[in-house]
Amino acid sequence: MSHVNPDPEPERTTGLEPGGSVPPGETPPAESSLPAAGPRETHNPPKGWAKAPLTLILVLVVLVALFFLVYALMLIL
């Protein structure tokens, strides 16, 4: 893999004063980016719910529904 200098060349960039500074009113040259810049993504957590918490929530929902069903039946009888 070859290394490419991302900085602009001051000799060939228009709008730069000697020394590489930018005169007032000029827009500085854009930076180039490197495709391999930034941290590598080494941690990719799984998406979705784990089985144990999902099962616990479903059991709790069923128990609450049964409680209200039994309560409604006791009011009727």
Residue pairs with C-beta under 8 A, 6 or more apart in sequence:
1 36
4 32
4 34
6 31
6 32
6 33
6 34
7 31
8 16
8 29
8 32
10 16
10 19
10 20
13 29
15 22
15 23
15 26
15 27
15 28
15 29
16 22
16 29
17 23
22 28
